[in-house]
Amino acid sequence: MANSPLSESTHQSASDQIITDARFSADGKRLVSASYDATVRVWDVESGKELKRIQAHMQHAYRAAFLPDGKRIVSGGDDDAREEPPQARA
């Protein structure tokens, strides 16, 4: 992955904010990252583009992962654990 756009993009972002966790989706097409800037970000692995930036926490975000359905993300930080996007349960 050293020559992929994702490694370049992640490095550029990491120079601004410390990335505390990164996990691949089950299909390997997306990556979710947690950062000291309290954001959780979703990346397209092939293009290296940031797909979504979520201001998930009031303080540092330490962990982030895709839930098994691949449609939701759970994250944890200094202040709490969060699930994004919030969805109604049947």
N, C-alpha and C positions, 0 to 999 in steps of 0.2 A: 504494500500500500504506500510505500515511500514516494512513488511518483504520481499518485492519484490526486485529483483536485481536492478531495476531502482532506487529505493530510495537510495540504497547503492552507486551505480555509481554516481548519482547526488550529493550525499553528498561528495564523494571523490573529484569530480570536483569542487564543491562549496568551498571546503577548499583551493583550489588554486586560483579560480576566483569567483567573486560575480556574481550569476545568477540574472538578472534583470527582466526576464519574462519567462514564460513557458506556452505553450498551447498545448492541445491535437488535433490530427487530427479528422475529423468528424467521422471516424470509431473507434477511440479510440486506434488504434494500434501503433501510433507513437506520439512522443512528440517533439516539437521544443522549443529550449531555446535560449535566448539572454544573453550575458555576457559582463561584463566590459572589458574583454580582446579583444573586438571588433568582437568576433566570434558568429556565429549562428550555433547551432548543432541540428541534428536530431537524436532521440533515438528510439530504439525499446522498447516498453513498456513491453512486456512479458519477453524478455531476459535481458533488461537493457543495451544492447550494443549500443554504439555510431555508427550510420550508416553513418553519414556525418558530416564533420566540414567545415564550410565555413568562410573564412576570409572576412566578409561582409562589414566591415567598417574600416576607418582609426582611428577612436576613439571609444568610448564606444558604444555598441549596447544596446538599452533599450527595444525594443519591437520586437516580432517575432510572426508570425501566418501563418498557412496554408491558402492558398486561397481556395475558394469553390471547385475547381476542385481536390484538394488534391495532385496535382502534383507540385505545385509551392508554394514558401514561400515569404512572404513580411516581411521586417524588417526595423526598424528605429533606428537611432542613432544620435550622436552629429553632424555628418557630412552630412547625407542625408538619404533618404529612398531607399531601394534596393528591387529588385525582383530576386529570384533565383529559378531555372535556367532561364536565359534570353531565351525567345522563340520568334520565328518569329510569327507575327500575320497575319492571312489570310485576 
